[in-house]
Amino acid sequence: MKRKHILIKRATLATAVLASLLAAGLSTWACRRKPDSGAEIRTGKPGFPARVRTGLEVLAARPDPILGKRIGLITNPSGVDSALVSSVEVIRRIPGAKLVALYAPEHGVRGDAQAGEYVPFYFDKQFRLPVFSLYGPSQKPQPGMMKDIDAFMRSFDTSGEDKQLEPEMTREIDTLLFDVQDVGTRVYTYAATMAYAMQNCAENGVAFIVLDRPNPVNGRVLEGPILESPAFSSFIGLYPIPLRFGLTVGEMARLIN
């Protein structure tokens, strides 16, 4: 099957161009469901995919959407290709694309920040790129981080303040990429980070591209209660979706859009 990428049609986020470079789901998902048109599956044994390419690998092979662009990247250590090369390095190796800034979800770009820890702006010496945090607001450890972690996390994660892109963070870019492996449940903060970034891009005319990855707990099963929104919306659950939502982040982006 030929490689493809999908440009999601503009809907409520009218000024954003949301692109989803879709990967197929897990083997059990892929053999029972017709692949999305952006998925790439090369069939081996009947009913089982021999190879799944993530959105990062599809983009590396077909980089047209980012050529000639100034790019920002939301990522962490899960953003790697099948050879474990980071998305930062993969994007930097694409001729004609210029990576100019990194944006850190919870735990930071390098995954070395504790839960609830805010990593202030810094310049990454290895990548030689500015890094903006999308997870705040505390700049030093608070007592609850050490003495009552469970209660602290409940209060911290349900605060949406200082976890969104600020206009000055995106003034020098015209395309923002999202490459983070989600876990398939709404209690992780990565989907909220993606949603807020989408809103900012829509408001500021910045193209937003999701580099999709398989849902590790499969893309077929939905379980758990549906969040009552907006009454109980928070950074660990913004939208009325079940606890186990059965979507990839690219599909989630389409739903949000």
N, C-alpha and C positions, 0 to 999 in steps of 0.2 A: 504494500500500500504506500502511495507517495506521501511524503511529509507534507503537512499542512499547518497553517495557523489560522485562528479564527479571530476576526475583529467583531467584538460584541457591539450590537447596534446601540446607539445612544438612546437612553430612555430618560429616567428621572435625573440622572447626572448628565444633563444635556451638553455641557461644555467639555466633558472628559471623553477621551477616546479610550475605551477599556478593551484591552486585547487579552485574550486567554489562550495561551499556548498549551493545549490540553494533552495530558498524558492519559493512558488507559489506567483502569483500576487494577486491583489484584486479580490473580488468575481466576478465582471463583466468580468474581464480578464480570470479568471480560468474557468468559465463555458462556455467560447466560444473558448478556446484554449487548445489543449492538453498540459498537464503540462510537463515541462522539466523533464528529467529522474531523476534529483536530487531532485525534489520537493516532499514534503510529504503532501498529502491532504487526510483527512478522510471525506468521504461524509456523509452529514446529509440529508437535503432536496434535492430532485433532482435538479441538476444544480448548487448547492451552496456548497462550502467547509465548513465543520463544524469546521475545525481547520487548521491553517497554522503555520508551524514551521519555524522559521528563521534559517539561517545558524548557528547561535550561538547555538541554541537548538539542531540542528542536530549534531553539533560537540560534544556537551556535552554528547549526547547519544552514539555517535560513534567516540571516540577520537583517533582512530588509527593513523591518519596523524600527530599527534603532540606528541605521546608518545615517551619518551626518547629524546625529543628535547629541545633546549634552544630557548625560544620564545620571540619575540618582538611583540607588539600590537599597531596598529594605531586605536585610538578610541576617543570618546567623550561621553557626557551624553546620546546620542541617542543609544549607544551600550548597550542595556539591553535585558534580556529575558522577557517572558510573565509575570513573577512575579516581574519585574522591578529590578532584580538583575543585577548589572553591568557586562559587559563582563570581566572586570578585575577580579572580584571575581569568576565568573563562570570558567575561565581558571585556576585560582589559586587552585580551588577545585578538579581539575582533577588529580588523582594520576598518577605519571609518566611523567607529563608535568611540565616544569619549566619556569615560566614567569620571564624574567630578565630585561625587559626595556619597557617603554611606549613611543609612538611617537604622538605628538600633531598636528592635523590639525588646520585650522583657528579657532579661539576662544578658543583654548586650550583643554586639556584633560577634564577639569572640566567645560568648557563652560563659564568661567568667564572673558575671555579676549575680549576686544572690537574689532570690525572690523578694520583690519589694524594694530592691535597691535601685536608686536613680544614678545613672552614669552621666555626668554632665558632659557638655561639648568638649571634644578633644581632637587633636590631630594624630591620626594613626601613622606612626613612623614607618612601619613596614609597607603598608599600602600607599603611604603618602597621600592620604585623602582625609578631608574633614569628616567627623562622625557626629551626627546629631542623635540625641536620645528621644525616643517616642514613648518613654515610660518614666514617669516621675511621681511626685515632685521632690522627694527628699534628697538632699545632696550629701548628707552624712547619716550614718546609722542611727535610727531612733531606738529608744528603749524597747519598744515592742518587737523589734527585729530579733532580740536576744532573749527576752524574758517571757513573752507570751506570743509566740510566733503565729499560732493558729488564729487567735483573735485578731492579731495585727493584720494578717493577710486578708481576713474577711472584710475588714474596714478599708484597707488600702486598695484592694482590687475593685471595689465597688465605687471608687471615686474616679470620675472621668476627667478630672482636671489635669492639665499639663501633660496629656498623653496624645495630643494631636499635633500635626504639622503646623508650624507657624508660617505665615506668609514669607518671612525672610529666609526660611529654610529652603524654599524652592525657587527663589528668584533667579538663580543661575542655571536651572535645569529646564528642559522642555519635555522630558520623558522620565517617569518614575517606574522602576521595576520592583516587583514583589516576588522574592524567592525564599520562602520559609516552609519547612515541612510541618504541616499541622498533624494533630493526633486523632481527629475525628469526633471530638466532644466539645461542647460549647464552653466548658469551664476554662479552657486555655485562652490566653489574651491575644493570640496572634490574629484571629479573625477580626477582633475589634480594632486592632492596629491597622489592619488592611482597610476596614470600613472607613475609619477616620481619614486615612490617607486618600481614599477615593473621594471623599467629600471635599478635601482640600484641593485635590487636583481638578475636580469639577468647578470649583469656585475660581481657580486661578488659570484655567486653560492649559493644564499640564496633562499630557497623555499618560495613562496608567496601564501598565502591562503586568498581568499575572503569569508567572512561570509555574505552571501547575505540576502537582505531584500526586501519586496515588493516595487514597485514603487508606491508612494502614489497618483500620478495622473494617474494611470493605465499604463499597459504595452502594450497598443494597439494603442493609438493615437499618431501620430507624427504631430507637428505643427511648423510653423515659418520658417525663412530662414535658409539655411545651411551655416555654417561658411566657409568663404573662407580661406583655409589653404594651405600653411603656412603664407600667407601675413598678415592675421589678427589673427593669433594664439596668445594666451596669457594664463595666469593662470586661467582665467575665460572662456576658450574655446580653447582647444589645437587641436581638430580634426574636420574634415569636417562632422559635425553632425547637425541636426536641433535644434532649440532652445528647443523644447520639444521633447526628443529623444525616448521615449517609451521603455526604457530598464531599467532593474535593474542594480545595480553596478556590479554584477557578470557577467551579459550579456555584460556590457560595457567593463569589463576586457577581456572577450573573444574577443570582437571586436578589442580592442587595441592590444592584443596579435597577 
